[in-house]
């Protein structure tokens, strides 16, 4: 603390310190209004207008009510790209939650006494910090027709011809899902570990005395107690999955090939933004806003509502 | 047959331990092998790469590097732009998130609970859903192709705010602030001279996370930035992908990817203790 001598405040003077609370909130609020709130309102506003370029001529903006919403549903785009996004999310999420639960249970199991935990945790968390676009570019070069993976597989005699990963629907989707799995399972493991370490040890001791096996302990004690944190992981991962962009965008150069089967919702939004089709882009954004908004509320209810005292 | 201990019913402890190490080994391999291949390939020439993969590195790392920085991609300015944007974002984000958290933590005013609830509710909403309005409004403000829309929004970061608030709850007693008031310290200077130094551990963790996520961000910068000399590394990676890449010197492609990834890996390995510890703090505490 400063050693300068300050004049003491007289006790009788009532100073309203609390106005500083409001002052300190100003930067957040102003920035949020300009960079989040006004954009949100503008997005919703745009969704009610016909507004795009056709060749060199600009169509609109003309008010067309809910027509953009009708179009985006009836032409099948929204359903198709939602389906792609969900398929790739699930391909990544199933191994992610499976291995995260397994690893978290092992790391926190005192009877196992695993050595090198620091090392393993450091390694499995590493891919989470890697630039997704660079990681995806790396996979694109590694799994290219003449890339190292094909060269290794051919040399080992697994296949006789290079496998065209990028032209195979399942291969592309699985690559995207696999990258998401590798990038996120470490993060989930660490979250679940924190939950497991919070469980009262006496429960485990009691189970051991009663002769429960490690598997029984996991299914009958650990999992039920972890339910809230599992729901948190599931929903935040789903929100993240809906935002899936960098990995499939770079892997397929924005085309979502083969035949747009790996095109995600945000890639589709990105296409509209580049072609300046603000009406359709707006309608798509509002859909995404509603879905993520509902999911966010669930997360808020299960995890954060108790924080506000 | 009256045994009642777990080992006789369940799997033997040694078998379980062996399985655990095997699975951990395989997963670690799956996490690291890509970076190993990347490193090997970055050290080999284009013609060597054409002949297939080898286990040992080649001797072309510096040649590839020289070719890359003297090539058409503005890679050095890309690096610099990424550092400027990520650095300023991280700095502004942690400072103002502390300030917002401090407002909620240390003061009582009308509507405080409502604002706190509100910030937590908007926490999970992704920026992508408002990006359309974001770019059209930035266009109106004349901020397209500028760093401002990539840096300033980090001031309003609900997740970082929440982390700071939780850290304050357990590490910043209000009595300390009372003492500062009695000593005659002004509210703003208390925040800067007492609160900020006490928040250093939390600030360090969140600064790293904000820096990395800004460094890795591709979506928004790609929509805002159009001039070559303002492009960030992820935009250049995307450009590399959309170029007719078969004509490229693959050695250069790998060096470019390595150049975007390895700085983060090095920083991570140095600071991993703090980073891995910081992951959980933003989430739920069950």
Interface residues (C-beta under 8 A of the other chain):
Chain A: X1 X2 X6 X7 X8 X9 X17 X18 X19 X20 X21 X22 X23 X24 X25 X27 X28 X29 X31 X32 X34 X35 X36 X38 X39 X40 X41 X42 X43 X44 X45 X46 X99 X102 X103 X106 X111 X112 X113 X114 X118 X120 X121 X122 X123 X124 X125 X126 X127 X129 X130 X131 X132 X133 X134 X135 X137 X138 X139 X140 X141 X142 X146 X148 X151 X152 X155 X182 X185 X186 X187 X190 X191 X193 X194 X195 X198 X208 X211 X212 X213 X214 X215 X216 X225 X226 X228 X229 X232 X236 X239 X242 X243 X245 X246 X249 X250 X253 X254 X266 X269 X270 X272 X273 X278 X281 X282 X285 X286 X288 X289 X292 X293 X295 X296 X297 X299 X300 X302 X303 X304 X305 X307 X308
Chain B: X4 X5 X6 X9 X10 X11 X13 X16 X17 X20 X21 X23 X24 X27 X28 X30 X31 X32 X34 X37 X38 X41 X49 X50 X52 X53 X96 X99 X100 X102 X103 X104 X106 X107 X108 X109 X112 X113 X115 X116 X117 X119 X120 X121 X122 X123 X124 X125 X126 X127 X128 X129 X130 X131 X132 X133 X134 X135 X136 X137 X149 X152 X153 X155 X156 X161 X162 X165 X166 X179 X180 X181 X182 X183 X184 X185 X187 X188 X191 X193 X194 X212 X215 X216 X218 X219 X223 X233 X234 X237 X238 X240 X241 X242 X245 X250 X253 X254 X257 X260 X261 X264 X265 X268 X269 X272 X273 X275 X276 X279 X280 X283 X284 X285 X286
